[in-house]
Amino acid sequence: MKFFTVAIMTIFTFLGLVSVSVSYAEESMPFPEFQKGCEQGDAESCYKLGYIYDKGEGVTVDYQKAIEFYNKACNGGLGDACGVLGVMYYEGEFIPVDYKKAGKLLDKACDGGNAQGCGMLGAMYYIGDEISQDHNKALKLFKKSCELGDQGSCGIYKELYDNMRK
């Protein structure tokens, strides 16, 4: 069964249907090692545990545990974990909506090199979701997101840049 899961995840990853940064089905490190790593302060292990509980990979889905482990990973400096939490707070996914907290987490995600965090924070500044509307800051964030590889942000950046030059 594990081989089948690894094969499917590998195919999906190759086809671009699953992001390598959040797909841990192909990891060979056993679950207890993630727990041990997280307990010892390894942010990546905490993030993997958060993902496991978030998606129910080999365990019962437990969003509170997922949030707990994502928080540990984010506090450990892992931008991807901050991005996941930022989206959860923005969308009210399993926790109450809190745009200010979402903004802070997405800022931390962006500083940690998370392209989607930069793009989503850029959208918040563009729209003015519970933070001061600032099109110049939005433009900078979309540019950074684009430079980090988020192609959707590249299109938004170009359109905003062109419109702001007019």
Stockholm file with secondary structure:
# STOCKHOLM 1.0

chainA/1-166         MKFFTVAIMTIFTFLGLVSVSVSYAEESMPFPEFQKGCEQGDAESCYKLGYIYDKGEGVTVDYQKAIEFYNKACNGGLGDACGVLGVMYYEGEFIPVDYKKAGKLLDKACDGGNAQGCGMLGAMYYIGDEISQDHNKALKLFKKSCELGDQGSCGIYKELYDNMRK
#=GR chainA/1-166 SS CHHHHHHHHHHHHHHTSSCGGGCCTTCCSCHHHHHHHHHTTCHHHHHHHHHHHHHTSSSCCCHHHHHHHHHHHHHTTCHHHHHHHHHHHHHTSSSCCCHHHHHHHHHHHHHTTCHHHHHHHHHHHHHTSSSCCCHHHHHHHHHHHHHTTCHHHHHHHHHHHHHHHC
#=GC SS_cons         CHHHHHHHHHHHHHHTSSCGGGCCTTCCSCHHHHHHHHHTTCHHHHHHHHHHHHHTSSSCCCHHHHHHHHHHHHHTTCHHHHHHHHHHHHHTSSSCCCHHHHHHHHHHHHHTTCHHHHHHHHHHHHHTSSSCCCHHHHHHHHHHHHHTTCHHHHHHHHHHHHHHHC
//
